[in-house]
Structure formats: C-alpha cells, structure tokens
Amino acid sequence: MDFSEKFKTYSNADLLRIIENPNDYRAQAVEVAKNIFSDRNLSEMEIQTAKNELEIAKEEKIKIEQEKTAVENKVKSIFDRINPVSSKIPTTEKTIRIISILFLGFYLRQLYIDFDFWKFMFTSSYADWGLDMILHFLPLIAYPIGIVLFYQKKKLGWILFAIFFTLSAVSAVLYVIFAIIFDFYPLLTSRILIFAFFVGMIWIICREKIRTIYSISKRTAILTIIVTITFIGIGNIIVYLLQ
C-alpha cells in the first residue's frame, strides 16, 4: 500500500495520531506519517493546535465509550432483573421469577387459544352473558392480577396462586374420579399429570423460604388450601344436586 499518497491528505492531527500510537499501525505507515509531518515544517503553534485537536478527539472517544458502557450496564441490569436464571439472583428469588414467567406464558397461550371465543362473547349479539359465563370470565381478570402480585412478592399474590393451584389440582382429581365412575378415559393420563404438576407447585410455594418472603404463616397456607378444597367440594355437591 502506498501510504505516502494517502497520508498527504491527512490533517496534522491525523498524522500525529499515527505517530503517537505506533502499536496500532504498520511500521511503514508510522514512518511515512513521521516523514510527512516533518516535511510540513509546522510551527510550534501549529503542532500545539494538532495536539489539542488530537486531545479533544481522544476525550470525545472516551466519552462515547463511557456512554456506551453505561447503556450496556443499564441493559444488563434490566436483563439481570428479569432473567430468572441469573447467577446473581438467590435461589428463592429465581423460583419466584420462574413461576411468574411460567404462568404468564400459560396465560398468554390460553388467551391465544380462546381468542375466537372471547371475540364472539364481546362482539356477537348472540352471546349469552349468564352467571356461569361471568364466573367463567373471572379467572381472566384474577389470573393476571395474581401473576403480577406474586412477582411483586405481595401476600395476596401468594394467596391467589395457592387458590389457583389447589383449584387446578382438585379439578384434575375430580375429572379422574368421574372418569373412573363413568368409565370414560379420554385425557385421563394428562389429568393425572396435571394433578401431579399442581401438587408440586403447591409444595414449592408452601416451602418456608417462599412463605417467609410473602409473610405467609404455615397456618395461613393450610387454611387457604383447606378453604379452597371445601368451597370446591360444596360447589360440586350443589351442582350435582341441582342436576
């Protein structure tokens, strides 16, 4: 490469940058820059001006790098806050985040699956808004509230999740019981797995380390589960008697 022709168009500051940073350039390029800089017969003032320009450019570069680092650190901090498996997050905190994100995913998936049904209920004049349909829609509101409150480590969030987990586990058991009674076995295996899953979730959130974060005593945890099971039982008995 002919550095002579190229460097002739360089400013004094550009040449000085090459001269003062020999490790960043080829030896031939540094030598050519020195020769051209020397041949210009610059005055002390011109040399000082070139040095000032170079210093300003260095400061600008440092400032840009600092701003870039600050943005990267901010993004990393935000990511660490939402990343459920970050090594910097305590195990209990990871568990809370994983549960929150997991059930947010379940919720969004269910919204997507039921989208046509929701659209019909809210837009069609044929939609029947009876009491059973209103009760059907209540979880649509309560579920995301529970997710947000659980993620924020609010006591009500823990209670809502405990109720939901218990409700899901008991519903799976009732399905299995009715399937056996009426000799109806479709989806039986999946219901058993669902039951095992939600029992596992109940066990996880009832662990002492988790309960402590939400200020939930062992007595409150047990009462929440028992009351939920009782209401489900009473509700199913009423439905059975009304049939």
N, C-alpha and C positions, 0 to 999 in steps of 0.2 A: 504494500500500500504506500502511495506517495503522500507522506504526511506534510511535506513542505507546502504543496498547493492548497491542501485542506486547511492547514493551520494559519495560512496567511490571512484568511477571512475571520479568524478568531479575534475576539476582543482581548485587551490586555488582561482582564480579569480571568478569561477562559484559559489563556496561556499560563497564567500564574497558578491556576487550579491544577493544571497538569504537572507543573514544575514542583509544586508543594505536596503532591500526592503521587510520587513515583511508583509506589507499590500497586497503584490502581491502573497503570498504563504500561505498555511495552517500553522497553529501554530505548528503542529507536524513536518512539513518539516523544518521550521525555527530552531526549537530546535535541530533536528538531525544535520543540517548543522553546527550549533554552536559547537556541541559536536565533530564532525569530524574535524572541523577546529582547535579546541583547542587541540585535540589529536595528531595532526600533529606536535605540538611543533615547529612551524615555527620561524625562526629568524626575527629580525626587518627588515632585508634586503628582506627576502622572502615575508613578509607581505607587505612591500612597493612595491615590484615588482607586487604582486597580485593587489594592489590598482591602480598601474599605468596601468596595463592591463585592469582593470575594467573601468578606466577613458577613456582610448583610445577607448574601446568598446562603451562607452556612447557617446563620440564625433562622432564616426562613425554612430551610430544610429541617432543622432541629424542631422548629415549631410545628411543622406539618407532621413530622414523625410522632411528636408528643400528642398531638390531636388524634392521630390515627390510633396510637396506643390507648388513649383514653376511651375512644369509641369501642375498640376491641375489648377492653376491660369491662366496659359497661355492658356490652352484648354478652360477654362471658358470664358476668354477674347475673344477668337476667336468665341466661340459659341454666346456670347452676341452680337458680331459684326454682325453675320449673322442671329441671331434669330430675326424675325420680330415682335415678341410679347413680347420681354423682357421688364420688368417693368422699367428698367433703361433708355430705349430709349424714347425720346419725341414722342408725338402722330404723328406729321407730318413726322418724320423720319420713324416711324412704317408704315405709309401709303405708303411711297415711297418704302420701302422694300417689303411690302406685294404685291404691284402692280408688282414690278420687278419679284418676285418669282412666282407669279401667272401666268404672261405671259411667263415666261421661261418654266413653266410647260406646258402651251398651245402649245408653240413652239415645245418642245420635243415630245409631244403627236402627233402633226401634222406630224413631221418628221417620227415617227414610223408608222403612218397610211399610209403615202405616200411613204414608203421605197421602195416598189416594183416598183413604178412609177419612182422614182429618179434613181433606179438601171437600169431600162430599158433605160432611157434617156441618161445615161452616159456610158452604156456598149453596147447597141444594135446598129448595123449598120443601123437599120430601123428607128431609132429616127429622127424625123423631127425638126431641130432647126430653126424654123421660128421666125419672130419678135414677134409673140404672145407668143411663148414658152419662149423666152428670157425675155419678160415682166412678164411672169408667175414666172420666177425664181428670179427676182429682190427682191421680198419680202423675199426670203430665205436668202438673204445677208443682206438686210436692217433691217429686224426684229430683229436678234440677236444684231446687232450694236446698234439699238435703245434701247434694253433692258439694255445693258452694260452702255451706256451713260446716260440713265435715272437713273440707280442705282448709278452712279458716280456723279449725280446731275449736269450734263452738259446741257447747254441750248439746244444744238442740240438734245439731248436725249428727252427733253420735246417736242420739235417741231415734231420729228419723231413719238412719241407716239400720239400727238394731231392729226397728219395727219392720222395715222393708225386708231385711234378711230373714227374719223369723216368718213373716208372711209368705215369702217365696219358698222357704223350706217346708212349712206346713202345707202349703198348696200342693207341693210336689208329693208329699206323703199321702194327702187325701186322694190325689189322682191315682197313685199306686193302689191304695185301698179299694177305691171304686173299680179300678181296672180288674183287680182280683175277684171282687164280688160279682161283677157283671161279665166276667170272662172276656174282657176287652183289653187287648195287649198292645195296640199301636203306641209307639213312643214311650213304652214302659221303661226301657233301659235309659233313655235320655232323661226321664223324670227322676230316676234313681240317682243319676249323675248330678242333676241339678240340685237334688236334696243334699247330696254329699258336699257339693260346692258351697252352698249357702250355710250349711252347718259349719264348714271350715271358716267361712267369713265371720260367722258369729263368734267362733272360738278366737279368731285373730283380734277382733275389736274388743273382746272381753278380757284380753290379757291385761295384766296390771299396768304395764308400762303405757299402753294405749289409753286405758281408762283414766290414768293419772293426768294425762295431758288434757283430757276433756272434763276433768273434775267429776267423774262418774264413780260412785261408790259401788262396791260389789252388790250391795242390797238393791240399789237403783237398777243395775244391769239385770239382775234376776227378775225384779218386779216388771221391768219393761218387757222382757221376753214372756213371762207368765201371763201378763195382762193381754199382750198381743195374741197369744195362743188361745186365751179364754174368749176374747172377742170373736176370733175366727171360728172357734167351736160353736159359740152361741149363734153366730150369723148363719153357719151352715145348718144348724138344727132348725132355725126359723125357716130358712129356705126349704128344707126338707118337709116340714110340717105344712107349709103353705101349698106344696105341690099336690 
